[in-house]
Amino acid sequence: MVRIRAAVNRSIRENFFRRDYIELETPMLQMIHGGAAARPFTTHMNALDTDLYLRIATEIYLKRAVVGGVDRVFEMNRNFRNEGMDPKHNPEFTTIELYQAYTDYNGMMELTENLIHSAAIKVCGTEEISYGGQPVSLALPFKRVTMIDAVKEATGIDFGAFRGDTEKAREAAKELRLEIKESDTWGNILNLAFEEKVEDTLIQPTFVCDYPIEVSPLTKKKKGMPELVERFELFITGREFANAYSELNDPIDQRERFLRQAALREAGDDEANMLDEDFLTALEYGMAPTGGMGMGIDRLAMLLTDSASIRDVLLFPTMKPLEK
């Protein structure tokens, strides 16, 4: 397992170096946590007498590097999230995160499927693999579908027919027997319908595209459809493997998104993004149109080794103490 995982990492790095990417190292201890919706670990720095967070994502700092003129950057390293443990989740986990100027989420799709395909050929010697007794084809290209169309195909309800209409979305939620919150709007309900009715069914590699803006605070809006953003997630064997955006580079729009996230935090959502003035200042200097992607290395190793648990592909997984 150690050698296989090392081969996966080497394949990914070689792919990036062929594309002229630069590997960076960004801070693991951060004043503000951001780049994902997750609960952080908190620690205290005695020298400055201030609380710090273990990072939940590398996104914000890597995009600041793009602002600084480094057009192609990636980092393969650990993130930390203070959440539950199960066969798919460990409190510390390895991701690859990358940003490329002058491309968008379509460019990220091509790169993502090639990273996975190359790793499969290097580790398994084939693009036709098996996971949990089910055949999985990693042949290129992977399937692409919008979230609206995926939900429509699975449920018969077309959220695109009442795009932005929260009242009709609530009626749809009732029909689908979804448990929604009072604060949920059209986009939240569409995303929940996808998670509850579609996600587990996506066995073959599938890019699910065009997410609602409510669940994508760092993503550029889709032209002509302000309720949606240019984002995709890749699903294989019913679980998420990668998440990518056409990155939001408008500082005014980004500030408004952060303020909405701050309001959610004040209302009790401790996974909402924090207001990051340093990042907003960076965007004010100017960030080129950029595509970005993050992918879980642990889950990719699980897929390519037919491992049922994330603990099977970690050399030192987090475990419950024996005395407990």
Backbone torsions as a table, in degrees:
resi	resn	phi	psi	omega
1	MET	NA	-40.6	-179.8
2	VAL	-61.0	-44.1	-179.3
3	ARG	-67.8	-38.3	180.0
4	ILE	-65.7	-44.2	179.6
5	ARG	-63.5	-40.8	177.5
6	ALA	-61.9	-36.6	178.8
7	ALA	-66.9	-37.9	176.7
8	VAL	-61.5	-49.2	-179.5
9	ASN	-61.0	-42.0	-178.8
10	ARG	-65.1	-40.9	179.0
11	SER	-60.6	-42.8	-178.8
12	ILE	-66.1	-46.2	180.0
13	ARG	-62.0	-44.1	-179.7
14	GLU	-60.9	-37.5	178.4
15	ASN	-62.3	-42.4	179.1
16	PHE	-68.3	-42.2	-178.4
17	PHE	-64.5	-34.1	176.0
18	ARG	-64.6	-25.9	-179.5
19	ARG	-95.5	11.9	176.7
20	ASP	65.8	33.6	172.9
21	TYR	-83.2	153.6	175.6
22	ILE	-110.1	130.8	178.6
23	GLU	-85.6	126.4	-179.3
24	LEU	-115.6	164.7	171.6
25	GLU	-125.3	120.4	-177.9
26	THR	-110.5	164.4	-173.1
27	PRO	-62.7	137.7	172.4
28	MET	-89.5	-28.6	174.5
29	LEU	-96.0	122.9	-173.1
30	GLN	-132.7	145.9	176.7
31	MET	-70.2	-34.6	-179.4
32	ILE	-130.0	131.7	177.2
33	HIS	-94.4	139.4	-178.8
34	GLY	-165.0	179.5	179.3
35	GLY	95.0	-4.0	179.6
36	ALA	-164.2	164.0	173.6
37	ALA	-98.1	97.1	-175.3
38	ALA	-159.3	158.2	178.6
39	ARG	-90.8	125.2	-175.0
40	PRO	-89.7	163.7	164.5
41	PHE	-83.5	141.4	179.5
42	THR	-116.1	139.2	176.4
43	THR	-136.0	179.1	-176.9
44	HIS	-129.8	133.1	177.4
45	MET	-101.1	114.0	-175.6
46	ASN	-66.0	-38.2	-174.4
47	ALA	-60.2	-37.5	179.2
48	LEU	-105.3	-1.3	-178.0
49	ASP	49.4	53.4	-178.6
50	THR	-143.5	150.9	176.2
51	ASP	-79.2	144.0	176.8
52	LEU	-129.5	162.5	178.4
53	TYR	-116.1	140.1	165.5
54	LEU	-73.0	133.4	-170.2
55	ARG	-62.8	145.7	174.5
56	ILE	-100.3	-14.4	178.3
57	ALA	-163.2	161.3	179.3
58	THR	-98.8	2.5	-168.0
59	GLU	-56.1	-53.5	-169.7
60	ILE	-61.2	-44.7	-177.8
61	TYR	-70.7	-37.3	178.4
62	LEU	-65.0	-38.0	178.3
63	LYS	-70.0	-30.9	175.0
64	ARG	-66.1	-31.9	175.4
65	ALA	-66.3	-38.1	176.3
66	VAL	-62.4	-41.6	176.0
67	VAL	-58.0	-37.3	-179.1
68	GLY	-75.2	-0.3	174.4
69	GLY	105.5	4.1	176.5
70	VAL	-92.5	100.1	-165.4
71	ASP	-74.6	-23.9	-178.9
72	ARG	-135.0	109.5	-175.5
73	VAL	-131.9	150.3	171.7
74	PHE	-148.3	159.0	173.7
75	GLU	-142.1	131.6	173.4
76	MET	-115.3	109.1	-174.1
77	ASN	-166.7	-176.2	-174.8
78	ARG	-85.2	142.3	165.0
79	ASN	-118.5	164.8	-173.8
80	PHE	-137.6	128.5	178.4
81	ARG	-135.9	128.3	-173.4
82	ASN	-87.9	67.8	-174.8
83	GLU	-130.6	-165.5	-174.2
84	GLY	-72.0	166.1	175.2
85	MET	-115.3	134.4	175.9
86	ASP	-157.7	-178.0	-177.0
87	PRO	-58.8	-17.4	-179.4
88	LYS	-106.6	-6.2	-172.6
89	HIS	-133.0	135.8	171.4
90	ASN	-128.5	143.5	-176.3
91	PRO	-56.8	-33.8	171.9
92	GLU	-116.9	137.4	-172.7
93	PHE	-150.6	160.9	-175.9
94	THR	-104.1	133.4	175.7
95	THR	-128.6	159.6	165.0
96	ILE	-110.5	127.7	177.5
97	GLU	-130.2	138.4	-173.1
98	LEU	-144.9	154.6	177.2
99	TYR	-140.9	137.2	-178.9
100	GLN	-134.9	123.7	178.0
101	ALA	-72.1	150.9	175.4
102	TYR	65.3	37.5	168.5
103	THR	-145.6	-177.1	-179.3
104	ASP	-143.2	-163.5	-174.7
105	TYR	-69.3	-20.2	174.5
106	ASN	-68.2	-42.0	174.9
107	GLY	-62.7	-35.3	178.8
108	MET	-68.5	-31.3	176.4
109	MET	-62.8	-47.9	179.7
110	GLU	-59.5	-44.0	-178.8
111	LEU	-66.3	-44.0	-176.7
112	THR	-61.8	-48.0	-178.1
113	GLU	-66.6	-31.9	177.6
114	ASN	-71.3	-37.0	176.0
115	LEU	-59.4	-46.3	-177.6
116	ILE	-69.3	-43.3	-179.9
117	HIS	-62.0	-44.9	-180.0
118	SER	-63.1	-40.6	179.2
119	ALA	-65.3	-38.9	179.6
120	ALA	-64.2	-43.2	179.6
121	ILE	-64.6	-41.1	-178.3
122	LYS	-68.0	-41.6	-173.5
123	VAL	-89.1	-42.6	-174.0
124	CYS	-101.7	-18.4	-177.9
125	GLY	76.8	8.3	-177.8
126	THR	-157.9	157.2	174.1
127	GLU	-94.9	-4.9	178.8
128	GLU	-105.8	106.6	-175.3
129	ILE	-120.9	179.2	176.9
130	SER	-130.6	139.1	176.1
131	TYR	-135.6	120.9	-179.9
132	GLY	59.4	31.9	179.7
133	GLY	84.6	-1.5	179.8
134	GLN	-105.6	134.3	175.9
135	PRO	-70.7	138.6	178.5
136	VAL	-131.4	125.1	178.9
137	SER	-100.5	121.7	176.9
138	LEU	-100.9	21.6	176.9
139	ALA	-65.2	145.6	-179.8
140	LEU	-89.5	148.9	-5.2
141	PRO	-86.5	160.8	175.6
142	PHE	-76.7	156.6	178.5
143	LYS	-64.9	146.6	175.9
144	ARG	-125.9	135.7	178.8
145	VAL	-152.3	145.0	175.1
146	THR	-78.1	156.4	177.8
147	MET	-61.7	-41.0	-179.9
148	ILE	-59.9	-45.9	-178.7
149	ASP	-68.4	-35.7	179.2
150	ALA	-64.1	-42.5	178.6
151	VAL	-67.8	-40.6	179.4
152	LYS	-61.8	-43.2	-179.6
153	GLU	-64.3	-36.5	-176.4
154	ALA	-82.7	-30.4	-171.3
155	THR	-120.2	-18.1	-175.2
156	GLY	84.9	-1.6	-179.0
157	ILE	-100.5	126.3	-177.3
158	ASP	-101.0	97.2	178.7
159	PHE	-65.8	-21.4	177.5
160	GLY	-68.4	-23.3	-179.7
161	ALA	-73.1	-19.2	177.3
162	PHE	-134.3	45.5	-177.2
163	ARG	-57.1	125.2	179.1
164	GLY	86.0	-3.8	-177.6
165	ASP	-94.0	100.8	-175.2
166	THR	-67.8	-35.8	-178.6
167	GLU	-63.7	-43.2	178.4
168	LYS	-69.8	-31.4	176.3
169	ALA	-65.9	-36.9	177.6
170	ARG	-65.9	-37.2	176.1
171	GLU	-63.8	-40.1	177.8
172	ALA	-64.8	-39.0	179.0
173	ALA	-62.7	-39.0	177.8
174	LYS	-64.3	-41.7	179.1
175	GLU	-64.0	-36.0	-178.5
176	LEU	-88.5	-2.1	-179.8
177	ARG	59.5	46.9	177.0
178	LEU	-94.1	139.6	176.1
179	GLU	-89.2	110.9	-177.0
180	ILE	-115.3	161.2	178.3
181	LYS	-95.9	161.7	-179.9
182	GLU	-60.1	-33.4	-176.9
183	SER	-82.6	-7.2	-176.1
184	ASP	-68.2	135.6	177.2
185	THR	-111.7	-173.4	-176.3
186	TRP	-50.4	-47.7	-175.9
187	GLY	-67.7	-40.5	176.9
188	ASN	-60.0	-40.2	-177.1
189	ILE	-72.0	-39.6	174.8
190	LEU	-58.9	-46.1	-179.3
191	ASN	-63.1	-40.4	179.0
192	LEU	-66.1	-40.0	177.5
193	ALA	-60.3	-40.2	177.6
194	PHE	-63.9	-47.8	-177.5
195	GLU	-62.3	-38.3	-174.9
196	GLU	-84.2	-32.6	-170.9
197	LYS	-111.1	-14.4	-172.8
198	VAL	-121.9	-45.8	-166.7
199	GLU	-49.4	-48.0	-176.7
200	ASP	-65.6	-17.7	-176.0
201	THR	-88.4	-7.5	-173.7
202	LEU	-88.3	83.9	-177.5
203	ILE	-82.5	-49.4	178.2
204	GLN	-77.4	150.9	-177.0
205	PRO	-53.7	124.1	-176.1
206	THR	-140.2	124.0	171.0
207	PHE	-85.6	116.4	175.3
208	VAL	-97.4	120.3	-167.5
209	CYS	-115.6	162.4	170.7
210	ASP	64.0	75.1	-178.2
211	TYR	-84.6	158.9	175.1
212	PRO	-69.8	147.9	-175.6
213	ILE	-64.5	-28.3	-176.9
214	GLU	-60.1	-30.1	-176.3
215	VAL	-106.4	15.9	-174.8
216	SER	-141.2	71.1	-172.0
217	PRO	-73.4	-8.3	-176.8
218	LEU	-116.1	18.5	-169.1
219	THR	-118.1	144.3	-179.4
220	LYS	-70.5	140.6	178.8
221	LYS	-65.9	150.1	175.8
222	LYS	-80.8	132.1	-177.1
223	LYS	-59.2	128.9	178.1
224	GLY	80.0	-4.2	-179.8
225	MET	-136.9	77.9	-174.0
226	PRO	-64.2	-14.9	177.6
227	GLU	-78.9	-12.4	-175.3
228	LEU	-120.1	161.5	177.8
229	VAL	-129.1	163.2	-180.0
230	GLU	-85.3	82.6	-177.3
231	ARG	-138.0	145.9	169.2
232	PHE	-134.6	155.9	165.9
233	GLU	-124.5	143.4	177.6
234	LEU	-99.5	128.2	178.3
235	PHE	-117.8	135.7	174.4
236	ILE	-141.4	138.1	-178.5
237	THR	52.4	35.9	174.8
238	GLY	75.4	15.1	179.1
239	ARG	-137.6	155.2	-178.9
240	GLU	-75.4	135.9	176.7
241	PHE	-114.9	-32.3	-176.2
242	ALA	-148.2	155.7	-178.7
243	ASN	-139.4	129.3	-174.5
244	ALA	-144.5	153.9	-177.6
245	TYR	-135.5	158.5	148.6
246	SER	-84.6	113.2	-167.8
247	GLU	-69.0	137.9	175.7
248	LEU	-70.0	121.0	179.6
249	ASN	-121.8	15.6	175.8
250	ASP	-95.8	110.4	-175.6
251	PRO	-64.2	-30.2	179.8
252	ILE	-70.2	-48.5	177.1
253	ASP	-60.6	-42.6	-178.8
254	GLN	-62.6	-40.0	178.1
255	ARG	-62.1	-42.7	178.5
256	GLU	-61.5	-40.2	178.5
257	ARG	-64.7	-44.2	179.3
258	PHE	-61.6	-40.1	179.8
259	LEU	-64.3	-37.6	176.1
260	ARG	-65.9	-39.0	176.5
261	GLN	-65.0	-39.1	178.3
262	ALA	-62.3	-37.5	177.8
263	ALA	-65.3	-37.5	176.6
264	LEU	-65.5	-38.2	177.4
265	ARG	-63.0	-43.5	179.7
266	GLU	-64.1	-27.5	179.3
267	ALA	-83.8	-0.2	174.7
268	GLY	112.4	1.9	179.3
269	ASP	-87.7	96.3	-176.1
270	ASP	-79.4	2.9	174.6
271	GLU	-99.6	-4.7	179.9
272	ALA	-70.5	154.2	179.8
273	ASN	-66.7	151.5	175.9
274	MET	-94.0	156.5	176.0
275	LEU	-72.1	120.3	-174.8
276	ASP	-115.3	95.5	-176.7
277	GLU	-67.7	-34.9	179.2
278	ASP	-62.8	-41.3	178.9
279	PHE	-67.3	-40.1	178.3
280	LEU	-63.1	-38.9	176.9
281	THR	-62.0	-40.9	177.9
282	ALA	-60.5	-44.8	179.3
283	LEU	-63.7	-32.1	178.7
284	GLU	-65.9	-31.2	173.7
285	TYR	-67.6	-33.0	175.2
286	GLY	121.8	122.0	173.7
287	MET	-118.0	130.2	178.7
288	ALA	-61.2	158.0	170.7
289	PRO	-52.1	128.1	-168.5
290	THR	-139.4	141.7	170.0
291	GLY	-106.6	143.2	179.5
292	GLY	-138.6	151.8	-179.0
293	MET	-149.1	143.6	172.2
294	GLY	-127.8	139.7	-178.2
295	MET	-140.2	140.5	178.9
296	GLY	-79.8	117.5	179.6
297	ILE	-71.1	-36.3	-179.7
298	ASP	-61.7	-44.0	-179.5
299	ARG	-68.4	-34.8	176.1
300	LEU	-64.9	-41.3	177.2
301	ALA	-64.0	-38.0	176.3
302	MET	-60.7	-45.5	-178.2
303	LEU	-61.5	-45.8	-172.7
304	LEU	-78.4	-12.2	177.7
305	THR	-114.2	5.8	-179.5
306	ASP	54.3	47.6	-179.1
307	SER	-99.5	132.7	-176.0
308	ALA	-78.9	-25.7	-174.8
309	SER	-127.4	145.4	176.4
310	ILE	-61.3	-26.9	179.8
311	ARG	-65.5	-23.0	-179.8
312	ASP	-72.2	-18.6	-177.1
313	VAL	-113.9	7.3	175.5
314	LEU	-107.8	132.5	179.6
315	LEU	-67.5	-38.1	179.7
316	PHE	-133.4	74.8	179.5
317	PRO	-69.1	156.3	174.1
318	THR	-71.3	128.1	-176.4
319	MET	-130.1	155.8	176.5
320	LYS	-69.8	133.7	178.0
321	PRO	-58.2	143.8	-177.6
322	LEU	-59.1	-36.1	-176.8
323	GLU	-68.9	-13.2	177.9
324	LYS	-100.2	NA	NA
